[in-house]
Amino acid sequence: MNKKVAVLMSTYNGEKYLEEQIQSIINQSYKNWVLYIRDDGSKDRTVNIIEKYTDHYDNIVFFNKNRVKNVGVVKSFMELLANVTADCYMFSDQDDVWLENKIKNSVDELSKNEPGPVCVFTDVEIVNQNLAPVRKMNGSKVCTDFISLLFTNYVTGCTMLFNDELKSLIKFNQINYQNIFMHDWWIGLLASAFGKLVYLDEATMLYRQHSDNVVGSNKKNTLPRIIYRLTHLDQERANVKRVVNIAYEFSREYPSSLEGKQQLYIDKYAALTDKSSISNNLKLVMKLVPQRLNPKGKVFFSYLLVVFHNDFLK
């Protein structure tokens, strides 16, 4: 099927790499797309670059021309999503490079899994500033079930493609954005809860690693990484709090909408905002074990949940 795809890009001071990214979208083998760009208050030449492309391409739209305002990355992407209509939606960062079959391969995979709400996401090739390969981000080490995704976001937003049926589940006017942390995590959870979350184990883009973007820069489970985590507990505590917050937000927006263990996990972890204590949290992690790929990660998460129990009370 020749589905219309809306590519949603949020920019902020992206002049260095933006043209290369836009050009990689223009060069896609799949042609039925429209690129909507929302600028989040850039102070460099980003707006000039956007205008250059919108002046020459009918399928590139400057979404908030003459009304640029900084709202933050999550609200920026979600504002785009709420106000654009298509068959399918993709998110784009401003500093990557899409491989030419990225849209085509994702649309093909999504079509295989319809009908119903579907989200497809893929692996990426992490590269340096000059696009030299560093490593794959995920390989086969991802999970797509709801409970695992509640504890770790495996969905990289700039690899996602999801259909309008999934978008229709998002309650844009109700979301407390402070609770969901990142838009890709929220949409991935909705797909795994109410539809299909599908992982395509291939790199569809080059994910540029540079001084302003270090996601994926550290190899996991190495000794330096472990030492780093142990010496940056504030960051680790924040990660645990995000899980509690997103469980709370899901419970608030979709009460009693799941079955069995999924509903039990949501209810019990959301309740930590009201009754978190050493004894309560210890019982919780023994009964409903935090789901992490690495067994050490389960232990570490449980430790943080119990020791820093006051972090989660609203």
N, C-alpha and C positions, 0 to 999 in steps of 0.2 A: 504493500500500500504506500501511496505517496503522501505520507502524513506531513502536515505543516508543523514545523519545529520552530519554537521561539527560543532563541539563545539569549539569555539574560546576563549582562555583564555590568558589574559595579566597578567604577574606577576611582582611584584616589592617588594623585601625584604619580601617575604611571607613565610619564612621558618616555622613560628609558626603553621600555620593552613593548609598549602598547601597540605600535604599528605592526610589529612582527606577529603578535597574537591575532590582531584583526585580519591580517593577511592570511594567516593559517586557516581562519574560518572561511574567508572568501574562496580559498583553494580547496574546500571540501568537495569530495566526489558527489555527495548528496546535496542537491541544490534547492530543495524546497524549505528554506529557512529564512527567518528574519532576525537580525541582530538588534536587540534593544539595549542601549547603553545608558546607564544612570550614573552621573558623576556625583561623588559624595563630598564635594567642596575642595577640589584640587586647587593648588596655588601655583603649579608649574604650567607647562604647555599642554597638559592633557586635554583640556576643552578645545583648544585649537586643532589638535589631532582628530578628535571626534568630529568636529565640524568639517574638516577636510574630507573625511570619508562619507559623512552623510550628504555632503554636497554632490558626491559622485555616484553614490549607490542608493537606489530606491529601497533596497531591503536592509539598510542600516539606518536605525532611528535613534536620534538623540532624545531620550525619553523625557528628561527634565530640563531641556534647553530654556534658558532665561529664568529658571527657578531652582537653581542649584542650592542645595542645603545639606549640611553634614548631619546624618542620622546614625552613622555606624554601619558596619558591614552587614549585619543580620537584617536590620530594618531596611537597608537599601535593597538587598536582594528580594526580601519579602514584599516590598512596595512594588517592585517590578512584577513579581509573580501575581500579586493581587489584581493588577491592572492591565495585564496582557492576556489575550485569548489565542489559543492555538490547540492543535491536537496533542502536542507533546512539548515539554519544557526541558531546557538544559541551562546550567549555570556555567559561567566562564569567568575565570580570573583574568587579570590584565597583563600578566607577565609570563604566560606559558606559551607553548606551541602545540597546536592540535595536529595529530597525524591525519592524513587526507581521508581516511575511511572512518574516522571517529563517529561522526553522526550516522553514517550508513550502517555500520556494524551494530551500533546501539539500537537503532530503529528496528533492524532485522531481529535482534534478540527480544526486544519488547513485543514485537508483533507475534512472536512464537508463544508468548505467555499471556496474551489477552484472550478473552475479555476479562474485565475486572481492573481494579487499581493495581498498577504495576510500576515498579521503579527498577531500572537497570543501572548498575554502576560497574566500573572497570578498574583495572590496575593502571598505574602510571610508571613511566620511566623517570626517575629522579636524575636531573642533569645539573651541571654547574652553570655559571653565568654565560659561558660560551657554548652551551648545549652539548658538552661532552658527557657521555653516560657515566653515572655514578653507581646506581643499582635500581632494581625494581622496588617499589614501595611495599607491596603486599605478597606477591606470589599467591599461593593457595591458603595463606594464613588469614582467612577472614571468616566471619560467622554472619549468617543472615537471619537467624531465629530471633524472636522478639526479646527473650530474656537475656541472651548474650549481648544484644545491641543496647539494651538498657544500661549495661555497665561499661561498654566500650563502643565508641562510634567507629565503625569500620567503613563507613560510607564517605568517600572523598567527594565533596560537593561538585568540584569541577569535572567529575567523570559521570555525573548522574544524567539520566534521561528518564522522565516519568510522564505518564499520560494525564489527560484532563480529568479522568475519573479519580485519580489519586489527589489531584489538586482540589477537587470538590470537597474533600474531607477536611481541608484546612480551615479552621475558624479564625480567619484573619482579624476580625474585630474583637476577638476574645483573648488572643494570645498575650500572655505576659512575657515579653521577650527576655527579661532578666532570668527567667526560669529555664528557657529552652537552650540557652547558650549559643548553639549554632543551628542555622536553618537546615543544613544537610542531615544532621543527626535527627532532628524532629521529623523531617519528611521520611527518612529511612525507617524510623519507628512506626510511623503510620502505615507504611507499605508492609512491614513485617507483621503488623497487628491485624490489618484489615484487607490485605491483598497479597501481592507477591513482591519480595525483594530478591532480585536476581543478580548474581555476581558473574561478570564476564572476565575470565582469567586471561586477559591480554592487556598490554599497555596501549592506550589509545591517544596518549598525549605525552609531551615532554614537560615535566614539572620542574620549573627552574628554581634552583636553590641559590639564594644570594643573601646579602647582609640583612635585608628587610623581610626575608621569608625563609625561616629555618625549619619548617615542618618537615619531618622525615630525615633530618640531617644526622641524627644520632642512631647508630646501630643499636638494636635492642639486645638486652641481656648480656652485654659486655661488662667487665668489672668497672670501667670508668662510668658507664651509664648507671650502674647500681649505686656507686658512690655519689654520683650527682643527685640521684633521687633521694638518698638518705640525708643529704645535706641541703635539700630544698623542700623541706616538708610543707612549707606554706603552699607551694604549688600543688603538691600531692593532696593536701587537705582540700584545696579548692576543687580538684578533680572529683573527689568523693562527694563534695557538696553539690556539684553539678548533677550527679546521678540522683541524689535525693530530690533536688529541685525539679528535674525533668520528670521524675516519677510523680511528684506532687502536681505538676502542671497537667500531665496526662490524666491523672485521676480526676482533676478538677474539670477538664474539658470533655472527657469521655468516661463518665462514671459508670461502673459496672458493665462495661462494654466487651470485656474479654471473658475467657473461660479458664477454669482450672488453675494451674500454676501461674499462668501469665497474670491473671487477675490477683492472685495471692501476692505475687512479687510487687505488683504496682501498689496494692493496698498497704502492705506492710512497710515498704520503703517510703512511700508518700507520707505515712503516719509519723515518720521520724521528725517531721517539721513541728509536731505537737508533743510527742512523748519520747524523746531521745534521752537515753540514760545508759550507764555502763551495763546494768543488768539486762535491760530491754534489748540493747544492741548486741550483746553477747548471745542471748537466746536467738535473736534474729539471724545472725550469721551462721549459727549452728544448724538452724532449721532450713533457712533459705540462703544457701551459700552464694556469695557473689560470683558471677560467671566471668572468668577470665581465661584466655587461652593458656597462659602460663600459670601453673599451680602456685608459684611463688607470688604471683600477682594477686591471687585469691587471698592468700595469707596476709599480704601487705595491706590490701584493701580492708580486710576484716579488722586488722590491727588499728588502722586509722579510724574506722567507723566506731570502734569501742573507746579508744583512748581520747579521741577528740569529739566526744558525743555532744558537747555543747555547741558545736559548729552548726548543727542542722536545725536548731529550734528557730522558728520564725518570730 
